[in-house]
Every structure is written in structure tokens, then in C-alpha cells.
Amino acid sequence: MLLVALLSACDQPATPYQWQLPYNVPEPVVPAENPMTVEKVALGRALFYDTALCRNSTQSCATCHQQAYAFAEPRRHSVGATGDKVSRNALALVNVAYNGNFTWAHKGLADIEQQLLIPLFNEDPVELGVTGHDEAMLARFDTEAYRDLFDAAYGDPAASWDRIVKALASFVRSLVSFSSPFDDYAYGGDDEALTARQIDGMKLFFSERLECFHCHGGVNFTQSSKHARQALDLRPFHNTGLYNEDGHGAYPASDQGLASVTTRADDMGMFRAPTLRNIAVSAPYMHDGSVATLSEVIDIYAAGGRGDGITNPYKSPFIKGFALTAEEKEALIDFLNSLTDQQFLHNPRHGPPPQGSE
């Protein structure tokens, strides 16, 4: 277990968290029942990297959400603590404070606090494996270091699953990324932040010809978003024509997207459009991690889908295909690379807390 002592003045009232955002980027929406504080973020950071949060102490949240990969994982499917394979590709934890929905395909998960219950308590597949071991695992946090952290965050040194979930949610909300070259250009007023080819790629991205922005628009490059100036999702879920198993639109039985939750036929193969921020470092792509490179992603969209999926009757009207020259494709990839935020990927405040006292 990490022996952390990030806070020394535990008898002080909790400190309101200050967002570090460009002046023209709105603040995310935070649930009233879990306000952001510096102390909860610090506790959540310690928990995020601690294998004590796993049934057999073999994994942490950070096992599948690694900072160098935009808090995603460079493999198609994550594997849980007991060896169960998770059916979907691990989503990058980039600006999740702005998400309108969570996981790849679920309309009912609107808060990070709700989503966190899945990796913690899910039984099929087992991820961290808390279910059936919750009381014994709570005892692991009855240490001096954690008592200090819980006391600073909640005014009480006792650990509880409610407090753990709220602290984890606070840390995850703090993972904001708005320091990419694109941000310097768009929000910082630096006309030299993007190359001429990146600007050409940006124009293609926002063109009606390619229509990328219809699914990946807004401040977080996804229509599944909410913030202080936009409380509702615009159009969060899309069928991108990856599969057509039976000629009538079916996705593989192992994962049929939103239809698995709603049981509606027209939700077949619909998945949430993820943010494109830091997309260059979060491969592989798509809900099942079946696409290895950005070049391949563009080829699929240019074709209007993949294989038989091109004729999927449930496919989004925005996935209609387009023609690109080799130079235009390179410009588009260069623009997507401009969304990489090196400060975010290397910010020590997002990384593992130091062992011992600071």
C-alpha cells in the first residue's frame, strides 16, 4: 500500500477546488452532493493508485488507466484482478468531468460516482472485485496515513465505500486537459501554435464534407458532454458501421451497444462518441479496440464503415463516406495530433503520490 501523507493540517476545513482552465472554457457540472475539494482530490489520487482497492491487491485503477496513454491502456481489452477479460476497450479518462454519459453505451449513467461502482463491484466480469469482500477491504484503509486523508477530506477518519467513491470521482474530475497546441491556438490566441498542415486538417475536420464535428464537436470534442453553459447531451450515441453480422444490422452478440441496455432495435450498435483529446496516445480505438491506428480509423470513415457494416441499416447518417487525397489524410492526422496535451500526460499531480511524507 502507498503510505501517503499528502495533507498535514487535518483539522482545517476542506479547501474548495480551483479549476485550472482557460478563461473561455466553461467549468464542468459537479454534483451538489459531492463538491470538489483539494482534500478529496488528494484522497482520490491516493486511492486511484493503490492496489489495496483490489480484492487480491494485484491491480489498481491505474492498471487499466495509465497516465502516459491519456489514462487509457494500450491493449484491446482490459483484464480484471481474477483474470476476467473486460469486453470493451478502456476509455481514456480525459476531461471526464465534462461527460454527459459514462461507459461506452449506457443512457442511465450520468455521473462518475455511478460509473465507478462498475469496476469496483462488478461480478461479471470481475474487475477490482470488491463484492463479497467489502468489509475486509475497508479495513485496509485503517492506517494512520489514510485516517489523516479521510479526516482532511470528510472531517472524520473512518473509511466508507461512499467516501471512497466520492473521493475517486473527485480525482478523476480533476483530470482536465486544455493545454494542447490546438488549445494554444483556439483559446490562447497563439496563431503559431499549429502548423499550416494542422490548420488544413482542422478545416477538413470541421467541414461538412467530412462531418467529423457532428459526433466529435464542442469544447471536449464529443457531443456527449455537459458543462456550465450546456446542461444536456446533444447526440451522444452513434452506430459507426463497424459490423453487420446478419445482413439486417446486428452487431456481435457479445456486445450490441446501447441496444443491450434499452432493448430497442434502432439502438443496435450505438456507442458513445469518446473525446478526441489526446486521441493520438490512446490507441487502440473503437469500443472493442479493434482498430489499431488513426490512419485505419480514417480509412473506415472514408469508406462509410467497415466491411459488411457499410450497409448496416442502423448506421449513423453522418457515416456516409468521403474521398481524401493522401495529403489531406496526413493533414487530418496532423490535426488530431495537435490535440495531444503533453502537460496533461506528464503532470506529476496526476501521477502516483509520493511514498511517505511530503
Secondary structure, DSSP 8 states (H G I E B T S, - for coil): ---EE--S-TTS---B------TTS--B---TTS--BHHHHHHHHHHHT-GGGSTTSS--HHHHSBGGGTTB-SSSS-B-TTS-B-SS-----SSGGGBSS-SSS-TT--SHHHHHHHHHH-BTTBSS--TT-HHHHHGGG-SHHHHHHHHHHHSS----HHHHHHHHHHHHHT-----SHHHHHHTS--TTSS-HHHHHHHHHHTSTTT-GGGTS-TTTTSSSB-BTTB-S-SS-EE--S---TTSSS---TT--BTHHHH--GGGTTBEE----TTGGGS-SBSTT--B--HHHHHHHHHHTSSGGGGG-TT--TT-------HHHHHHHHHHHHTT--HHHHH-GGGS---SEE-
